[in-house]
Amino acid sequence: MKDRIIAALKRVYDPEMPVNIYDLGLIYGLDVDGTGRVSVRMTLTAPNCPVAGSLPASVEKAIRTVPGVTEVKLELVFDPPWSKDLMSKAAMLALGLDDIFPIARLR
């Protein structure tokens, strides 16, 4: 079930970036018990993020679409603060922040 939840999270995007919240590194913790209860610890790119009111609700809604989920507990945290170091390689590449082709960026 955890893989299906991650897939659902990868369909939720930060409206300011063309990267899903999972690859962006906004999900700090994801626990699923045998009864379908899901606990999520997540953050935002900044505490004053314009989507602070709506993004957590979108995350919870996406998780609830996964068959077998019976309850969702979402905790919004800001410690540790989000940084680009939390992003996946795919997210870094999508945003042009990767170090895979540093010579190409010099042109």
C-alpha positions in Angstrom: 0.0 0.0 0.0 2.9 2.4 0.7 4.0 2.2 -2.9 0.4 3.2 -4.1 0.4 6.1 -1.6 3.7 7.3 -3.0 2.3 7.1 -6.5 -0.7 9.2 -5.4 1.7 11.7 -3.8 3.6 11.9 -7.1 0.4 13.2 -8.7 0.3 16.2 -6.4 2.4 19.2 -7.6 3.5 22.4 -5.9 1.7 24.9 -8.1 4.8 27.1 -8.2 7.1 24.3 -9.5 6.7 21.7 -12.3 7.7 18.9 -9.8 5.6 16.7 -7.7 5.8 17.1 -3.9 7.4 13.7 -3.3 10.3 14.3 -5.6 10.5 17.9 -4.4 11.3 16.4 -1.0 8.3 17.8 0.9 7.4 14.4 2.4 9.5 13.9 5.5 7.8 10.7 6.8 5.2 8.2 5.6 3.9 5.4 7.8 1.1 3.0 7.1 -0.2 0.5 9.6 -2.0 -2.8 8.9 -5.4 -1.3 9.3 -4.9 1.4 6.6 -4.1 4.3 8.9 -1.6 6.6 7.2 0.6 9.1 9.0 2.4 11.7 6.9 4.9 14.4 8.0 5.4 17.0 5.4 6.8 20.5 4.9 6.5 23.3 2.5 9.3 25.0 0.6 8.9 28.0 3.0 6.7 28.7 6.1 5.0 31.6 4.3 4.3 29.5 1.1 1.2 30.8 -0.7 -0.3 27.3 -0.8 0.2 26.6 2.9 -3.6 26.5 3.3 -4.4 24.3 0.3 -1.5 21.9 -0.3 -1.8 19.8 2.8 -5.5 19.3 2.0 -4.6 18.2 -1.5 -2.1 15.8 -0.1 -4.6 14.3 2.2 -7.2 14.0 -0.5 -4.7 12.2 -2.8 -3.9 9.7 -0.1 -7.6 9.0 0.6 -8.0 7.9 -3.1 -5.8 4.9 -2.4 -7.8 1.8 -1.9 -7.5 0.5 1.7 -6.7 3.8 3.3 -9.0 4.2 6.3 -7.5 7.2 8.0 -5.0 10.0 7.2 -3.1 11.9 9.8 -1.1 14.7 8.3 1.4 16.8 10.3 2.8 19.9 8.7 6.3 20.6 10.1 9.1 23.1 9.4 11.9 21.5 11.2 14.2 20.7 9.6 13.6 23.5 7.0 13.2 22.3 3.4 16.2 22.8 1.1 17.0 21.8 -2.4 19.2 19.0 -1.0 16.0 17.1 -0.2 15.0 16.9 -3.9 15.3 13.8 -6.0 17.7 13.6 -8.9 14.7 13.7 -11.2 13.4 16.9 -9.6 16.8 18.5 -9.8 17.0 17.6 -13.5 13.5 19.0 -14.2 14.4 22.3 -12.5 17.8 22.5 -14.1 19.6 22.3 -10.8 21.4 19.0 -11.6 25.2 18.6 -11.8 24.9 15.8 -14.4 25.8 18.0 -17.3 27.6 21.0 -15.8 29.5 21.8 -19.1 26.2 22.1 -21.0 25.1 24.9 -18.6 28.2 26.9 -19.3 27.1 27.5 -22.9 
